[in-house]
Amino acid sequence: MHKNLRHGLIATACIAAALALTACGSDSGSDKAAASKDPKPAAMPSSPPAASSSGAGVDAKGGSVEGGWISMANPSKPVVLTVKGKTAVVVEGATGLTCQGTTDGKSFDLKCPAGALHAKGQVASVGASELKVTWQEVGTETYQKSEPGKLPTGLPTAIPKP
């Protein structure tokens, strides 16, 4: 019983941390204005995607790894990924372990405590609301973008019962 309660509390703490980190990084709303514009016509770039001024990578669809992301593939083991500039943090909800390091927008190089599974990863794809990262230890995880100050959809609404 205590194990399930602990996992529920850890997951809630991870989500709260992600929301706090992404809300602190928001600006005067220019992201919302940019997101509401029609995307540019699809064209194959003649050179690799450029990094944004913040250092976070941008793909051809205009998505950026910067911001708060959550993976709920396993609802009892959420993974929260937060990127601000070249700094990345992962919180593993199942264990509460936190990894921190750098990203160039295409890969993640994080320092983790023993037992953590998200140290090295490659960005498989990134869009406006979805990010796929292939981690060395766990394979590909799909993340949903978390809007600053709002909980992402699909979160559990009750603490698991024993």
Number of C-alpha atoms within 10 A of each C-alpha: 8 9 10 14 14 16 20 23 17 22 27 17 15 25 25 16 16 29 23 15 19 22 17 12 14 14 9 7 8 9 10 11 9 10 12 8 8 7 10 9 7 8 8 8 8 6 6 10 15 13 15 14 8 13 18 24 24 23 19 17 16 14 18 24 33 25 23 29 26 27 24 20 13 9 15 18 18 26 28 26 28 23 25 20 19 17 20 24 24 28 27 22 25 19 16 20 18 22 20 21 17 18 26 20 27 20 18 24 18 19 17 19 11 7 8 17 18 28 19 18 21 18 21 15 19 23 17 15 14 18 21 19 22 19 19 13 12 11 12 15 17 18 22 21 22 24 18 18 15 12 15 18 11 11 16 13 6 7 15 15 9 8
